[in-house]
Structures are given as structure tokens and as C-alpha cells.
């Protein structure tokens, strides 16, 4: 990734990430962006979410389930949180200027409560991004339908607060598994069954203060975990949708960091055409 005016994905003004941080994103598969949106928006959004949980924030006796999933939220705090200039600049750096679609909402919130019970959804996986002809949710090697996976922290998340587990560098293993399947790709479950190699990688945890966002490669392997703390965890996990398909062969060589990471996983060294 070039510096300053030579960076093809640079917006006007300063970049959010240094070149070394972008390279680390390509190696690790994720990058943490502190203060991506104001804490005030997290507080306002959390108030709205509490109302829909059916739980009393001041009475743990009402927190009877390990996880409560709430639907898409597009009210002002959520809409503003995903559209800060800081985040938009980060999207440009990682996905490419003009190559992503703005969001007006923040998708599903899996809210995790302190509980000794297994939440039932803590397996390692990559997020599926499109629906196949058979109705299954799938991924393919060009990440159809998803440019980034994003984790928006709407509460402070410490080590005991069910932070998302991340397999560092696992996004590099996935392209080799997906390529033989072509455009149709693999289903969510089919890919999960092929992840033995990735499971040996180091584990990181998506901790941070409210207002933190983890920007993740769409192929990053991750998992939930039980909540062993005392304060419920509020997090959204929306996709960033692409404005155009990701390409693994470009005549001009203007690959985004997301594309470069896929090419690295496939051990592609040179661009030969513009057909992908």
C-alpha cells in the first residue's frame, strides 16, 4: 500500500490506518479501530436495545437466556454509528474508494448475557454472504455479497464478557478451500467442516470500549463463547456490502487490501486478466 497521494484508496484528508497497519490487516485478517463512533451513540443505542430484550437492565434475575438475538436496527444512533467519517475512510483504505456501499442500519445484535449455560452457537466459522439456488447460505472465493465483516461494540467488552474469538490469519486458509467450488462456493456448513488447518492458529479476542469497531476480512474464522462476566455484551456484526464484485485479476493492479489477502492465500503473484 503506497503512502500519501500515491495511495489509490486514499480519501481527502488523513488516512485512518498507517501502511504498516494495513499490511497487518492483510496478514492477521482484522484490525481494531478505537473510537470508530462516539460512546454517546453506543449509550443511546443500548437503551433502545434493552427495551426489546424483554429484560430489566437493573435486575439480573430477568436475564434468563445466554443470548438474545435482535433484528435489524436503523434508528439514528445505529445509522450514525456506521457512517462516521473515520469509518468511511477506513472502508476506503481496506476495500477501495467507490467499491463499497454505505449502510443505513447495523443488522443483527446477538446480545450475550452472563450465564453458565452453553449459548449453542459457539462453533468456529466464517460468515456466509449469499444464498445459493438450493436456499443454503454460501461463500465463494470472490466473497460475493460481502466486502468486510464488522464487529461494532455497543458496550465495554472485557476478557470475561464473551468477546468474539478470532483465529489470527485464518482468512488466508479459506481461499484455497473455496476456489475448487467456483462461483457457487461452499455452504456455511460445508466450509466449517473443512477448517481443521485453521483451528491451529493463535486466538485473539474482540475486546474494547464501547465505540470500538473490528474490521475483519470476510473470510476470517471466528466464534462466539459463553459469557463469564457480569455485564451483558452488546455488539452488532453487520457486513459491509461491495458496490462491485471483488476481483482477483486486475489489469491495472489496483487491488484492495481485501483482494490482496485473497490473492496471497491463493499464492497468486501477478495479474493476468480482468475476468474475475
C-alpha positions in Angstrom: 0.0 0.0 0.0 1.5 3.3 -1.1 1.7 6.4 1.1 0.0 9.8 0.7 -1.0 10.8 -2.8 0.2 7.5 -4.3 -2.4 5.5 -2.3 -5.2 4.7 -4.8 -7.7 4.2 -1.9 -6.9 7.5 0.0 -9.8 9.9 0.7 -9.2 13.6 1.0 -7.7 14.3 4.4 -5.7 11.9 6.6 -5.8 8.1 6.4 -7.1 6.2 9.5 -4.5 3.4 9.2 -0.8 3.6 8.6 0.7 1.5 5.8 2.1 -1.0 8.4 -1.4 -1.4 9.9 -2.9 -2.1 6.5 -0.2 -4.7 5.9 -1.0 -6.2 9.3 -4.7 -6.4 8.4 -3.7 -8.4 5.3 -1.6 -10.8 7.5 -3.9 -11.1 10.5 -7.3 -10.7 8.8 -8.6 -8.0 11.1 -7.8 -4.6 12.5 -9.2 -2.8 15.6 -10.4 0.7 15.2 -10.8 2.5 18.5 -13.2 5.5 18.8 -14.8 4.5 15.5 -18.0 6.1 16.7 -18.9 8.1 19.8 -19.7 6.4 23.1 -22.8 8.6 23.3 -24.2 6.8 20.3 -23.4 3.4 21.9 -25.3 4.5 25.1 -28.3 5.7 23.1 -28.4 2.6 21.0 -28.1 0.3 24.1 -31.1 2.0 25.6 -33.2 1.1 22.6 -31.9 -2.5 22.5 -32.6 -3.1 26.2 -36.3 -2.2 25.6 -36.5 -5.0 23.0 -34.7 -7.7 25.0 -37.6 -8.1 27.4 -35.1 -7.9 30.2 -34.6 -5.4 33.0 -31.1 -3.9 32.8 -31.1 -3.5 36.6 -32.4 -7.0 37.5 -30.1 -9.9 36.5 -32.9 -12.3 37.5 -34.6 -11.3 34.3 -31.5 -12.3 32.2 -32.7 -15.9 31.7 -31.1 -16.7 28.3 -27.4 -16.8 27.4 -28.1 -15.0 24.1 -30.9 -12.9 22.8 -30.9 -12.0 19.1 -32.4 -8.8 17.9 -33.2 -7.8 14.3 -32.0 -5.0 12.0 -31.8 -1.6 13.7 -31.8 1.6 11.6 -32.7 4.2 14.2 -30.5 7.3 14.4 -27.8 6.1 16.8 -27.2 3.0 14.7 -27.3 4.8 11.4 -24.9 7.5 12.7 -22.6 4.9 14.2 -21.9 3.1 10.9 -21.5 6.4 8.9 -18.7 8.3 10.8 -16.1 9.9 8.6 -13.5 7.8 10.5 -15.2 4.5 9.4 -15.8 5.7 5.9 -12.1 6.5 5.5 -11.2 3.1 6.9 -13.5 1.4 4.4 -11.8 3.3 1.6 -8.4 2.1 2.8 -9.4 -1.6 3.1 -12.0 -2.1 0.4 -11.3 0.8 -2.1 -12.9 4.1 -2.8 -16.2 3.6 -4.6 -16.1 -0.2 -4.0 -18.4 -0.4 -1.0 -22.0 0.6 -0.3 -23.0 2.8 2.6 -25.1 1.2 5.3 -28.3 2.7 6.9 -28.6 0.2 9.7 -26.5 -2.2 11.8 -28.0 -5.6 11.2 -28.4 -8.3 13.9 -27.4 -7.8 17.5 -26.6 -11.1 19.3 -26.8 -9.8 22.9 -24.9 -12.1 25.3 -25.8 -12.4 29.0 -23.8 -13.8 31.9 -24.8 -17.5 32.0 -23.4 -20.9 32.9 -25.3 -22.4 30.0 -23.8 -23.2 26.6 -25.1 -20.5 24.2 -25.4 -23.1 21.4 -23.7 -21.0 18.8 -20.0 -21.0 19.7 -18.6 -23.0 16.8 -15.8 -21.8 14.6 -17.0 -20.4 11.2 -16.7 -17.8 8.5 -19.9 -15.8 7.7 -21.8 -16.8 4.7 -22.6 -14.0 2.3 -25.1 -15.1 -0.3 -28.0 -17.5 -0.8 -27.5 -20.4 -3.3 -30.0 -21.8 -5.7 -30.8 -24.5 -3.1 -31.5 -22.0 -0.4 -28.3 -22.6 1.6 -26.2 -19.7 2.7 -22.8 -19.8 1.0 -19.4 -18.2 0.4 -17.2 -18.2 -2.7 -13.7 -17.3 -3.4 -14.5 -13.7 -4.5 -16.6 -13.2 -1.4 -19.8 -12.5 -3.3 -22.0 -10.1 -1.3 -19.5 -9.2 1.5 -16.5 -6.8 1.5 -15.9 -6.9 5.2 -17.2 -8.5 8.4 -17.6 -5.8 11.1 -17.9 -6.1 14.9 -19.4 -2.9 16.5 -19.1 -2.8 20.3 -22.0 -1.1 21.8 -20.9 -1.9 25.4 -17.5 -2.2 27.0 -16.2 -5.7 26.4 -13.6 -7.2 28.6 -12.0 -10.7 28.6 -14.8 -12.2 30.6 -17.7 -10.5 28.7 -17.9 -13.1 25.8 -15.7 -11.3 23.4 -15.7 -12.8 19.9 -12.9 -15.2 19.4 -10.7 -14.7 16.3 -8.4 -17.1 14.7 -5.5 -14.9 13.6 -4.5 -15.3 10.0 -7.3 -17.9 9.3 -8.6 -15.8 6.4 -5.5 -17.0 4.4 -6.6 -20.6 4.6 -10.2 -20.1 3.3 -9.4 -19.1 -0.4 -7.8 -22.5 -1.1 -10.8 -24.2 0.3 -13.3 -22.1 -1.7 -11.5 -22.0 -5.1 -12.3 -25.5 -6.3 -16.0 -24.8 -5.7 -16.1 -22.0 -8.3 -18.7 -19.3 -8.3 -21.3 -21.5 -6.4 -18.9 -21.7 -3.5 -19.5 -23.8 -0.4 -22.3 -23.7 2.1 -21.7 -22.3 5.6 -21.7 -25.9 7.0 -19.5 -27.3 4.2 -16.8 -24.8 4.8 -17.0 -25.3 8.6 -16.3 -29.0 8.0 -13.0 -28.1 6.2 -11.5 -25.8 8.8 -9.1 -28.2 10.6 -6.0 -26.5 9.5 -7.2 -23.0 10.6 -8.0 -24.2 14.1 -4.3 -24.5 14.9 -3.8 -20.7 14.6 -3.4 -18.2 17.5 -6.6 -16.8 19.1 -7.3 -13.1 19.6 -10.3 -11.6 21.4 -12.5 -8.7 20.3 -12.3 -6.7 23.4 -12.6 -2.9 23.8 -14.6 0.1 24.9 -18.0 1.0 23.5 -17.4 2.7 20.2 -14.7 0.3 19.1 -15.1 -1.5 15.7 -13.2 -4.5 14.5 -12.9 -4.5 10.7 -12.4 -8.1 9.6 -11.6 -9.8 6.3 -14.8 -11.5 5.1 -13.1 -15.0 5.3 -11.9 -14.5 8.9 -12.7 -17.6 11.1 -14.3 -16.6 14.4 -16.6 -17.8 17.1 -18.8 -16.8 20.0 -18.2 -18.0 23.5 -20.1 -18.2 26.9 -20.3 -15.0 28.9 -18.4 -15.4 32.2 -18.6 -11.8 33.3 -21.3 -9.7 35.0 -22.4 -7.2 32.4 -24.3 -8.1 29.2 -22.4 -7.6 26.0 -24.0 -5.6 23.2 -22.4 -6.0 19.7 -23.6 -5.7 16.1 -22.0 -7.8 13.4 -23.1 -6.3 10.0 -21.4 -6.9 6.7 -20.1 -4.1 4.6 -21.5 -4.8 1.1 -19.5 -4.4 -2.0 -20.5 -1.9 -4.7 -18.9 -4.1 -7.3 -17.6 -7.7 -7.2 -14.2 -8.3 -5.7 -11.6 -9.1 -8.4 -8.6 -11.4 -8.2 -7.2 -10.4 -11.5 -6.9 -6.7 -12.5 -5.0 -5.3 -15.5 -4.1 -2.1 -13.6 -3.0 -4.0 -10.4 -5.2 -1.8 -8.2 -6.0 -4.5 -5.7 -7.6 -3.5 -2.4 -6.1 -5.0 0.8 -9.1 -7.4 1.0 -8.4 -8.6 -2.6 -4.6 -8.8 -1.9 -5.2 -11.0 1.1 -7.3 -13.5 -1.0 -4.6 -13.5 -3.7 -2.0 -14.2 -1.1 -4.0 -17.1 0.2 -4.1 -18.5 -3.4 -0.4 -17.7 -3.9 -1.2 -15.5 -6.9 1.8 -13.4 -7.8 0.8 -11.5 -10.9 -2.3 -10.1 -12.6 -3.1 -11.7 -15.9 -6.6 -10.7 -16.8 -9.7 -8.8 -15.5 -12.2 -11.6 -15.7 -12.7 -12.5 -12.0 
